[in-house]
């Protein structure tokens, strides 16, 4: 039970801060402006303490926000330290790969949340200021599906298709992580 509680608490903390780091990185990649962005101050408050020191060591490179990506990966690595210590027979050599898989799984979770929030906001609060921001982040994920999937009775089903695909990818990544954590690959 200690393992499950520790895993849960670490997952919540790392998802909050690491997810914010990934959203910052995605904003830079997409060229989303911080000016007038209602979510920007929250992202900065959650991540600046970690990203700013890393930016001195590894500055952003063009559209790549390397400090944010490094911060999210380091958080995932740190998340697994107590879990590996609590798990007998854990393979420490797999730790960096677990961090990478965890980072990818976090990216899938963040993308899923953004798509769900965008869909809900477009139905419930179409004039909300944050909707433009969320649409800017989700458009690249939804556009390929929208090109091939016609509207169904006037309803855009692309968010549903993207969420299902992301969940399948998340399952694959979670399974790979679990196998690494248990020492088998």
Secondary structure as the mmCIF struct_conf table of DSSP 4:
data_model
#
loop_
_struct_conf.conf_type_id
_struct_conf.id
_struct_conf.beg_label_comp_id
_struct_conf.beg_label_asym_id
_struct_conf.beg_label_seq_id
_struct_conf.end_label_comp_id
_struct_conf.end_label_asym_id
_struct_conf.end_label_seq_id
HELX_RH_AL_P HELX_RH_AL_P1 UNK A 2 UNK A 30
TURN_TY1_P TURN_TY1_P1 UNK A 31 UNK A 31
TURN_TY1_P TURN_TY1_P2 UNK A 35 UNK A 36
TURN_TY1_P TURN_TY1_P3 UNK A 38 UNK A 39
HELX_RH_AL_P HELX_RH_AL_P2 UNK A 40 UNK A 57
BEND BEND1 UNK A 58 UNK A 58
STRN STRN1 UNK A 61 UNK A 61
TURN_TY1_P TURN_TY1_P4 UNK A 62 UNK A 63
STRN STRN2 UNK A 64 UNK A 64
HELX_RH_AL_P HELX_RH_AL_P3 UNK A 66 UNK A 86
BEND BEND2 UNK A 87 UNK A 87
TURN_TY1_P TURN_TY1_P5 UNK A 88 UNK A 89
HELX_RH_3T_P HELX_RH_3T_P1 UNK A 92 UNK A 94
HELX_RH_AL_P HELX_RH_AL_P4 UNK A 95 UNK A 124
TURN_TY1_P TURN_TY1_P6 UNK A 126 UNK A 127
HELX_RH_AL_P HELX_RH_AL_P5 UNK A 129 UNK A 148
BEND BEND3 UNK A 149 UNK A 149
STRN STRN3 UNK A 152 UNK A 152
TURN_TY1_P TURN_TY1_P7 UNK A 153 UNK A 154
STRN STRN4 UNK A 155 UNK A 155
HELX_RH_AL_P HELX_RH_AL_P6 UNK A 158 UNK A 181
TURN_TY1_P TURN_TY1_P8 UNK A 182 UNK A 183
#
